Amino acid sequence: MTLAEAEVCKDYIIKDVHIEDEDLSAFLFRLGCYAGENITVISRKNKNCVVAIKDARYNIDNHLAEAIIV
C-alpha cells in the first residue's frame, strides 16, 4: 500500500521509497523518510497530506505520497 492510501492517524512503517529523481530521493532521506522508519498521516487536504516523521511534520503532495510504500 502507498502512503496516499494510508488511513489518517494510524502509524505505519516505511517499506520502500520508489522515486526516480535522485535529488528528491536524497531530500526525503534527509527528512527521515526511508525504509524501516515510522510515519503517520496526520491529515489530508485537497491534494496534499500532512505526515509526521520522527519529531517533525511535513506537508507532501499525493504524487510524492504514492512513491512511499508502507
Rosetta blueprint (number, residue, H / E / L):
1 M L
2 T E
3 L H
4 A H
5 E H
6 A L
7 E L
8 V E
9 C L
10 K L
11 D E
12 Y E
13 I E
14 I L
15 K L
16 D E
17 V E
18 H L
19 I L
20 E L
21 D L
22 E H
23 D H
24 L H
25 S H
26 A H
27 F H
28 L H
29 F H
30 R H
31 L H
32 G L
33 C L
34 Y L
35 A L
36 G L
37 E L
38 N E
39 I E
40 T E
41 V E
42 I E
43 S E
44 R E
45 K E
46 N L
47 K L
48 N E
49 C E
50 V E
51 V E
52 A E
53 I E
54 K L
55 D L
56 A E
57 R E
58 Y E
59 N E
60 I E
61 D E
62 N H
63 H H
64 L H
65 A H
66 E L
67 A L
68 I E
69 I E
70 V L
